[in-house]
Amino acid sequence: MPKPSLEVRNLRVTSLDVDFHEVTWEVSAEDVFEYTFNVLRSEAQEGPYDDLSGPFEDRYSFVDNIIQIQHRWRTYFYKIRVTRKADGEYADYGPVSMEPQPDLMAMELRRHLRFLFHEFVGRRCIVLPKRTFGQRCACWDVRLNKRTRSGCRTCFDTGFVKGYLHPIEAWVQVDPSPKTKQLSGIAHTHQDNTTMRLGYYPTVKPDDLIIEPENKRWRVIQQNQTEHSRSTVHQELQVHRIPERDIEYAIPVHFGTELKNLYYTPPRNFTNPHNLRSLEDREFIGVFDLYRVKP
């Protein structure tokens, strides 16, 4: 069945209050009463998304007054789901967040950096955004406001059920990491810290996980970003490698296809597209005749 023909435009999130966000949009359709709307929300671009509003019609704004501001780096993303009443077909528009709208210069910078990471210097990695709200795990003590045990396979030591949101594919440049050794009593630990960089997408915050194809798992310690007119165009990360025996290695991650069919670095880096031998000892005869210039 064809998707709904109604189109959502100018989807925005605005607010001058810390207790609510106002989501507004415009539509273009012959008969808007043939459709219903749902407002979906998540704290990561790829979800999972929760339905905030339930279906409604003939309304083009929604106030989200169920937001939590305890976590400074939390970002809310919104989608509008348009459903056709006749057959139940739907289409999603978004996501959008309460971030500055990028101008033409910022969009061009984003495009150039995305091309750089995807085609030359990046590696295919998986970003796992950490949950900052939701259903508490059974290992969480409400009175003490902390976890009562470690190594929990329900929340992966985050305090929230499932621990992390949907994985997001990203092309990341990883710097070489210095190998250091730290003594503590009679034992010693191996420290492995480095820096990474990627484009504006996906948005990364401290405590998120980044997984390399070789199953090296890193925790984001600090995120710095380059902005143009307050719009993010580039992210610089400081990361710490997680020890292999930690609970984060129990998080199941699937790349979507068979590992043998995936490529993790740009394929053009392994081929030479130039073949100068074909031009050796060759003359271009009548090259000016190609221009068809009349005297």
PEMO-V799948 format. One record per residue. N is the residue number from 0. RES is the residue in three letters. PSI is psi in radians with two decimals (999 if undefined). Layout:
n=(N;N)
res=(RES;RES)
psi=(PSI;PSI)
This chain:
n=(0;1;2;3;4;5;6;7;8;9;10;11;12;13;14;15;16;17;18;19;20;21;22;23;24;25;26;27;28;29;30;31;32;33;34;35;36;37;38;39;40;41;42;43;44;45;46;47;48;49;50;51;52;53;54;55;56;57;58;59;60;61;62;63;64;65;66;67;68;69;70;71;72;73;74;75;76;77;78;79;80;81;82;83;84;85;86;87;88;89;90;91;92;93;94;95;96;97;98;99;100;101;102;103;104;105;106;107;108;109;110;111;112;113;114;115;116;117;118;119;120;121;122;123;124;125;126;127;128;129;130;131;132;133;134;135;136;137;138;139;140;141;142;143;144;145;146;147;148;149;150;151;152;153;154;155;156;157;158;159;160;161;162;163;164;165;166;167;168;169;170;171;172;173;174;175;176;177;178;179;180;181;182;183;184;185;186;187;188;189;190;191;192;193;194;195;196;197;198;199;200;201;202;203;204;205;206;207;208;209;210;211;212;213;214;215;216;217;218;219;220;221;222;223;224;225;226;227;228;229;230;231;232;233;234;235;236;237;238;239;240;241;242;243;244;245;246;247;248;249;250;251;252;253;254;255;256;257;258;259;260;261;262;263;264;265;266;267;268;269;270;271;272;273;274;275;276;277;278;279;280;281;282;283;284;285;286;287;288;289;290;291;292;293;294)
res=(MET;PRO;LYS;PRO;SER;LEU;GLU;VAL;ARG;ASN;LEU;ARG;VAL;THR;SER;LEU;ASP;VAL;ASP;PHE;HIS;GLU;VAL;THR;TRP;GLU;VAL;SER;ALA;GLU;ASP;VAL;PHE;GLU;TYR;THR;PHE;ASN;VAL;LEU;ARG;SER;GLU;ALA;GLN;GLU;GLY;PRO;TYR;ASP;ASP;LEU;SER;GLY;PRO;PHE;GLU;ASP;ARG;TYR;SER;PHE;VAL;ASP;ASN;ILE;ILE;GLN;ILE;GLN;HIS;ARG;TRP;ARG;THR;TYR;PHE;TYR;LYS;ILE;ARG;VAL;THR;ARG;LYS;ALA;ASP;GLY;GLU;TYR;ALA;ASP;TYR;GLY;PRO;VAL;SER;MET;GLU;PRO;GLN;PRO;ASP;LEU;MET;ALA;MET;GLU;LEU;ARG;ARG;HIS;LEU;ARG;PHE;LEU;PHE;HIS;GLU;PHE;VAL;GLY;ARG;ARG;CYS;ILE;VAL;LEU;PRO;LYS;ARG;THR;PHE;GLY;GLN;ARG;CYS;ALA;CYS;TRP;ASP;VAL;ARG;LEU;ASN;LYS;ARG;THR;ARG;SER;GLY;CYS;ARG;THR;CYS;PHE;ASP;THR;GLY;PHE;VAL;LYS;GLY;TYR;LEU;HIS;PRO;ILE;GLU;ALA;TRP;VAL;GLN;VAL;ASP;PRO;SER;PRO;LYS;THR;LYS;GLN;LEU;SER;GLY;ILE;ALA;HIS;THR;HIS;GLN;ASP;ASN;THR;THR;MET;ARG;LEU;GLY;TYR;TYR;PRO;THR;VAL;LYS;PRO;ASP;ASP;LEU;ILE;ILE;GLU;PRO;GLU;ASN;LYS;ARG;TRP;ARG;VAL;ILE;GLN;GLN;ASN;GLN;THR;GLU;HIS;SER;ARG;SER;THR;VAL;HIS;GLN;GLU;LEU;GLN;VAL;HIS;ARG;ILE;PRO;GLU;ARG;ASP;ILE;GLU;TYR;ALA;ILE;PRO;VAL;HIS;PHE;GLY;THR;GLU;LEU;LYS;ASN;LEU;TYR;TYR;THR;PRO;PRO;ARG;ASN;PHE;THR;ASN;PRO;HIS;ASN;LEU;ARG;SER;LEU;GLU;ASP;ARG;GLU;PHE;ILE;GLY;VAL;PHE;ASP;LEU;TYR;ARG;VAL;LYS;PRO)
psi=(2.53;2.64;2.83;2.43;-0.17;2.41;2.31;2.27;2.79;0.83;2.13;2.73;2.10;2.72;2.51;0.36;2.49;-0.15;-0.12;2.75;2.46;2.10;2.16;2.69;2.90;2.69;2.76;2.00;2.76;-0.71;1.75;-0.30;-0.05;0.00;2.71;2.78;2.56;2.44;2.13;2.59;2.53;2.96;0.31;2.62;-0.60;0.10;-2.93;2.65;2.48;2.50;2.01;-0.60;-0.49;2.94;2.42;2.94;2.80;0.75;2.42;0.49;2.66;2.37;2.04;1.78;0.34;1.07;2.67;2.34;0.21;-0.53;2.02;-0.56;0.10;2.38;2.28;2.31;2.45;2.55;2.67;2.16;2.13;2.16;2.30;2.20;-0.58;-0.75;-0.03;0.07;2.51;2.84;2.49;2.47;2.38;-2.86;2.76;2.73;3.03;1.22;2.72;2.45;2.21;2.43;-3.04;-0.66;-0.77;-0.70;-0.65;-0.69;-0.73;-0.73;-0.76;-0.74;-0.67;-0.73;-0.71;-0.85;-0.66;-0.52;-0.24;-1.02;-0.11;2.94;2.54;2.04;2.98;2.25;2.24;1.79;2.33;2.45;2.44;-0.06;2.92;-2.78;2.25;2.58;2.83;-0.34;0.01;2.21;2.04;-0.65;-0.72;-0.29;0.80;2.95;2.56;-0.13;2.80;2.89;0.49;2.21;0.04;-0.72;-0.09;0.74;0.53;-0.33;-0.17;2.45;2.33;-0.38;-0.85;2.76;-3.02;2.45;2.54;2.25;2.38;2.60;1.99;2.42;2.17;2.18;2.65;2.48;2.32;2.49;2.09;2.80;2.32;2.22;2.42;1.72;-2.17;-0.14;3.06;2.70;2.66;2.16;2.36;1.81;2.57;-3.00;2.65;2.83;2.62;3.10;-2.77;-0.33;2.39;2.79;2.18;2.49;2.87;2.51;-0.08;2.77;2.52;2.22;2.17;2.82;-0.50;0.24;0.44;2.20;2.28;2.52;2.32;2.16;-0.70;2.49;2.16;2.65;2.62;2.35;2.66;2.02;0.69;0.15;2.27;2.31;-0.26;2.49;2.38;2.22;2.49;2.21;2.73;2.28;2.32;2.32;2.54;-0.38;0.04;2.82;-0.39;-0.40;-0.11;-0.09;2.13;2.26;2.25;2.30;-0.07;-0.52;-3.12;2.43;-0.56;-0.34;0.05;2.59;2.43;-0.21;2.72;2.20;-0.51;-0.33;-0.18;0.09;2.68;1.85;-0.10;2.31;1.61;-0.19;-0.50;-0.26;0.00;2.37;0.65;2.37;2.50;1.85;2.28;0.70;-0.55;-0.31;-0.30;-0.42;-0.26;0.80;2.20;2.41;999)
